Amino acid sequence: MEQAGMTKFLKYSAGAIVLLLVVLFGGFYVWGEMSLAKAAEPALAAMQSDDRVLVEDGRFITFRPATTEPRLGVIFYPGANCDSRGYAPVFRRVASRGYLVVDVPMPRNFAIFAPSRADEVRAAYPEIKRWVIAGHSMGGAMAGYYAYHHQDDLAGLIIWDSYPPEQNSLADSDLPVWHIHRATLEGAAPEKFEAMRHVYPVSSTWVPVPGGIHMYFGSFDGGGYKEQWTPKISREAQQDIVVTATLNALLAMEKSGS
């Protein structure tokens, strides 16, 4: 009887755990849908191909220069719970300057669930010999994670408004690293970024976006992110700075490998 009771207890316990997991996953799914940063209209409009940039929305979202062969590939990890199409206005401008940009959709829109997905991108485009990995927010952290583990495979790392995980510090790395970040009007980075400066190489380049905010790195509607301050510049003005800084980073990374 004692053994039968234990078996029954274990059976009910296992059932309760499964039920709890179902409820938790269901809650996570609903929360994710309600707090999703959706691609705004300018981003959806930027998803169309034209005579300068070819856009393909498939397994990955790719932006390719229409008239030249890409000089370098950029793998991009989106921010947490962001529709990756929201970055299209920035990516098409980068691609128009001769780069292949591969925007990587993530499971449930969280890069932390697939931080090594860049391996799939590199395998899918064997003609691209040199890659830079980039990312925004959580995607930036996971790009840092990937860069830490693949330093010899990359031409550089570009992080938008984030930092590598502390356990994957790049402080001693020779990899070119750029950090493009929101800043006060005086150009000061948020305190939490300054507190993590030690995980960046001393040689890293930091580019402030004075008056910018976290979600203006893309073009989004909604989302659950709470900004540190109200924007002091327009989304279009911020993206002008981000595009210019990203292109400068890519040019520097090209030269460093030549």
C-alpha positions as CSV (number, residue, x, y, z in Angstrom):
1,M,0.0,0.0,0.0
2,E,2.8,2.3,0.8
3,Q,4.5,1.8,-2.6
4,A,1.1,2.2,-4.3
5,G,0.5,5.5,-2.5
6,M,3.9,6.8,-3.4
7,T,3.3,5.9,-7.1
8,K,0.0,7.7,-7.0
9,F,1.6,10.7,-5.4
10,L,4.4,10.9,-8.0
11,K,1.8,10.5,-10.8
12,Y,-0.2,13.4,-9.5
13,S,2.9,15.5,-8.8
14,A,4.1,15.0,-12.4
15,G,0.7,16.0,-13.7
16,A,0.7,19.1,-11.6
17,I,4.2,20.1,-12.8
18,V,3.1,19.6,-16.4
19,L,0.0,21.7,-15.8
20,L,2.1,24.4,-14.2
21,L,4.5,24.5,-17.1
22,V,1.5,24.8,-19.5
23,V,0.1,27.7,-17.5
24,L,3.4,29.5,-17.3
25,F,4.1,29.0,-21.0
26,G,0.6,30.2,-21.8
27,G,1.1,33.3,-19.6
28,F,4.4,34.0,-21.3
29,Y,2.9,33.7,-24.7
30,V,0.0,36.1,-23.9
31,W,2.4,38.5,-22.3
32,G,4.7,38.4,-25.3
33,E,1.9,39.1,-27.7
34,M,0.5,42.0,-25.6
35,S,3.9,43.6,-25.1
36,L,5.4,43.0,-28.6
37,A,7.0,46.0,-30.2
38,K,5.4,45.9,-33.6
39,A,7.0,47.2,-36.8
40,A,5.6,50.7,-37.5
41,E,4.4,51.7,-40.9
42,P,7.7,53.3,-42.0
43,A,9.4,50.0,-41.3
44,L,6.9,48.0,-43.2
45,A,7.3,50.4,-46.1
46,A,11.1,49.8,-46.0
47,M,10.6,46.1,-46.5
48,Q,9.9,46.6,-50.2
49,S,12.7,46.0,-52.8
50,D,13.7,48.8,-55.2
51,D,16.4,49.5,-57.7
52,R,18.9,50.1,-54.8
53,V,18.2,47.4,-52.3
54,L,16.7,43.9,-52.6
55,V,14.7,42.7,-49.6
56,E,13.8,39.1,-48.9
57,D,11.6,38.1,-46.1
58,G,12.1,34.3,-45.6
59,R,14.0,32.2,-43.1
60,F,16.0,35.4,-42.5
61,I,15.2,39.0,-43.5
62,T,17.9,40.0,-45.9
63,F,18.8,43.4,-47.3
64,R,21.2,43.2,-50.3
65,P,22.6,45.9,-52.5
66,A,20.9,45.6,-55.9
67,T,23.7,46.5,-58.2
68,T,26.9,45.4,-56.5
69,E,28.2,42.3,-54.8
70,P,28.3,42.8,-50.9
71,R,31.7,43.7,-49.5
72,L,30.9,42.4,-46.1
73,G,28.0,40.7,-44.3
74,V,26.3,41.9,-41.2
75,I,24.4,39.5,-38.9
76,F,21.9,41.3,-36.7
77,Y,20.1,40.1,-33.5
78,P,17.0,42.1,-32.7
79,G,16.0,43.4,-29.3
80,A,13.8,41.5,-26.9
81,N,10.2,41.1,-27.9
82,C,10.7,43.3,-31.0
83,D,9.4,42.5,-34.4
84,S,12.7,42.3,-36.3
85,R,11.1,44.1,-39.3
86,G,11.1,47.2,-37.2
87,Y,14.8,47.8,-38.1
88,A,14.2,47.8,-41.8
89,P,14.6,51.6,-42.3
90,V,18.1,51.4,-40.9
91,F,19.1,48.2,-42.7
92,R,18.1,49.2,-46.1
93,R,20.3,52.3,-45.9
94,V,23.2,50.2,-44.7
95,A,22.7,47.7,-47.5
96,S,22.5,50.5,-50.1
97,R,26.2,51.2,-49.2
98,G,27.3,47.8,-50.3
99,Y,26.7,45.5,-47.4
100,L,24.6,42.4,-47.0
101,V,22.5,42.7,-43.8
102,V,20.9,39.6,-42.4
103,D,18.2,40.3,-39.8
104,V,17.7,37.2,-37.7
105,P,14.2,36.5,-36.3
106,M,14.4,34.8,-33.0
107,P,12.2,32.1,-31.2
108,R,9.4,34.0,-29.5
109,N,11.3,37.2,-30.4
110,F,14.0,36.6,-27.7
111,A,17.6,36.3,-28.9
112,I,18.5,34.6,-25.6
113,F,16.7,31.5,-26.9
114,A,19.1,31.1,-29.9
115,P,22.3,33.0,-29.4
116,S,24.2,30.9,-31.9
117,R,21.8,31.4,-34.8
118,A,24.6,33.3,-36.5
119,D,26.1,29.9,-37.4
120,E,23.1,29.2,-39.6
121,V,23.5,32.6,-41.3
122,R,27.1,32.0,-42.1
123,A,26.3,28.6,-43.4
124,A,23.5,30.0,-45.6
125,Y,25.7,32.5,-47.3
126,P,29.1,30.8,-47.9
127,E,30.0,33.4,-50.6
128,I,30.4,36.0,-47.8
129,K,33.9,35.6,-46.4
130,R,33.8,38.2,-43.7
131,W,31.1,38.9,-41.2
132,V,30.3,41.5,-38.5
133,I,27.8,40.6,-35.8
134,A,25.5,43.3,-34.4
135,G,22.5,43.6,-32.2
136,H,20.2,45.8,-30.2
137,S,19.4,45.5,-26.5
138,M,19.1,41.8,-25.6
139,G,20.2,41.1,-29.2
140,G,23.3,43.2,-28.6
141,A,24.1,41.2,-25.5
142,M,23.7,37.9,-27.4
143,A,25.8,39.3,-30.2
144,G,28.4,39.9,-27.6
145,Y,28.0,36.3,-26.4
146,Y,28.5,35.0,-29.9
147,A,31.5,37.3,-30.6
148,Y,33.2,36.0,-27.4
149,H,32.9,32.5,-28.7
150,H,33.8,33.2,-32.3
151,Q,36.4,36.0,-32.2
152,D,38.5,34.4,-35.0
153,D,35.5,34.1,-37.3
154,L,34.4,37.7,-37.2
155,A,35.5,41.1,-38.5
156,G,33.9,42.9,-35.6
157,L,31.0,43.5,-33.2
158,I,28.6,46.4,-33.2
159,I,26.3,46.8,-30.2
160,W,23.3,49.1,-30.1
161,D,22.4,50.3,-26.6
162,S,23.6,47.3,-24.6
163,Y,26.7,45.4,-23.5
164,P,28.1,41.9,-23.6
165,P,27.3,39.5,-20.7
166,E,29.9,39.9,-17.9
167,Q,30.8,36.3,-18.1
168,N,31.7,36.8,-21.8
169,S,33.8,39.9,-21.2
170,L,35.7,41.1,-24.3
171,A,38.0,43.3,-22.3
172,D,41.1,41.4,-23.5
173,S,39.8,40.9,-27.0
174,D,41.5,42.2,-30.2
175,L,38.2,42.2,-32.0
176,P,37.0,45.6,-33.2
177,V,34.0,46.6,-31.0
178,W,31.7,49.6,-31.4
179,H,29.0,50.6,-29.0
180,I,26.3,53.0,-30.3
181,H,24.2,54.2,-27.4
182,R,21.6,56.6,-26.2
183,A,22.9,59.5,-24.3
184,T,22.0,62.7,-22.5
185,L,22.0,65.9,-24.5
186,E,25.6,66.4,-23.2
187,G,26.6,63.0,-24.7
188,A,26.8,61.1,-21.4
189,A,26.0,57.3,-21.5
190,P,23.5,55.9,-19.0
191,E,25.1,54.9,-15.7
192,K,24.4,51.2,-16.3
193,F,26.4,51.3,-19.5
194,E,29.3,53.1,-17.8
195,A,29.2,50.5,-15.1
196,M,29.8,47.8,-17.7
197,R,32.5,49.6,-19.7
198,H,35.0,47.1,-18.3
199,V,33.5,44.3,-20.4
200,Y,34.4,46.2,-23.6
201,P,38.0,46.3,-25.0
202,V,39.9,49.5,-24.0
203,S,40.1,50.1,-27.8
204,S,36.4,50.0,-28.3
205,T,34.6,52.9,-29.9
206,W,31.6,54.4,-28.1
207,V,29.3,56.6,-30.2
208,P,26.6,58.6,-28.3
209,V,23.2,59.5,-29.7
210,P,22.5,62.7,-27.7
211,G,18.8,62.9,-26.7
212,G,18.1,59.5,-28.2
213,I,16.1,56.7,-26.6
214,H,16.2,52.9,-26.6
215,M,13.4,52.1,-29.0
216,Y,14.3,54.7,-31.6
217,F,17.0,52.4,-32.9
218,G,14.2,50.9,-34.9
219,S,10.7,52.0,-36.0
220,F,8.2,50.4,-33.6
221,D,4.7,50.8,-32.3
222,G,3.9,49.7,-28.8
223,G,6.1,47.4,-26.8
224,G,6.7,47.1,-23.1
225,Y,10.1,48.8,-22.7
226,K,10.1,51.8,-20.3
227,E,12.4,54.5,-21.5
228,Q,14.9,56.2,-19.2
229,W,13.9,59.7,-20.5
230,T,11.6,61.2,-23.1
231,P,13.3,61.6,-26.5
232,K,15.0,64.9,-27.2
233,I,15.4,64.2,-30.9
234,S,13.1,62.7,-33.5
235,R,13.2,59.0,-34.5
236,E,14.4,60.0,-37.9
237,A,17.2,62.1,-36.5
238,Q,18.3,59.3,-34.2
239,Q,18.3,56.8,-37.1
240,D,20.5,59.2,-39.1
241,I,23.1,59.1,-36.4
242,V,22.8,55.3,-36.0
243,V,23.2,54.7,-39.7
244,T,26.2,57.0,-40.0
245,A,27.9,55.4,-36.9
246,T,27.1,51.9,-38.1
247,L,28.6,52.6,-41.6
248,N,31.7,54.2,-40.0
249,A,32.1,51.1,-37.8
250,L,31.8,48.8,-40.9
251,L,34.3,50.8,-42.9
252,A,36.8,50.7,-40.0
253,M,36.3,46.9,-39.6
254,E,36.8,46.4,-43.4
255,K,40.1,48.3,-43.2
256,S,41.3,46.5,-40.1
257,G,41.1,43.2,-42.0
258,S,42.6,44.4,-45.2
